[in-house]
Amino acid sequence: MPSSYRAFVLLLALAASPMAAQNPPRAAAAPTTMALDFQDQELRTVLTALAEAGGVNISLGYIPPTKVTLRMGQAVDRAEFAAMLRAVAEANELKVTMAGS
């Protein structure tokens, strides 16, 4: 193999490497609707999952070791999970305070 050809292949290989690193594969888009099903799960687990599904940050204090069941008959929009979170918390006599926008 001629030395000029080897140098060209080496330069081509070096030039291609940074380009691949600069263009990482894109993550799949998050679904806009989803349904969750919890059967006899800890209340803390259900509240945390609802917050994560709705893109809501929560801070939990003492949560009593209560088991709950939540079955969603149909998928709901991500924006509706905050209201579900509030409803489940209040149904279990927990205080809910919303801050920010």
Secondary structure, 3 states (H helix, E strand, C coil): CCHHHHHHHHHHHHHHHHHHHHCCCCCCCCCCEECCEEEEEEHHHHHHHHHHHHCCCCCCCCCCCCEEEEECCCCEEHHHHHHHHHHHHHHCCCCCCCCCC
